């Protein structure tokens, strides 16, 4: 809503603080400098390395779907259940 502010000197942004373009830097700027307190408080562990690197990781070798053992007999079928019961 800018229309109502016409004629008023600083348009609701204050004379002292001033509405400047990017007063604290753009985006995530200053995470290790002037925004350090915020990053440490709300995003701990954001910086640094952890774990081993795996170059050219292919998803296929790691494919390991999980099957619920309760529903195993439904997947196998009635005949296999009767054979196992004997």
Secondary structure, 3 states (H helix, E strand, C coil): CCHHHCCCCCCCCCCCCCCCCCCCCCCCCCCCCCCHHHHHHHCCCCCCCCCCCCCCCCCHHHCCCCCCHHHHHHHHCHHHHHHHHC
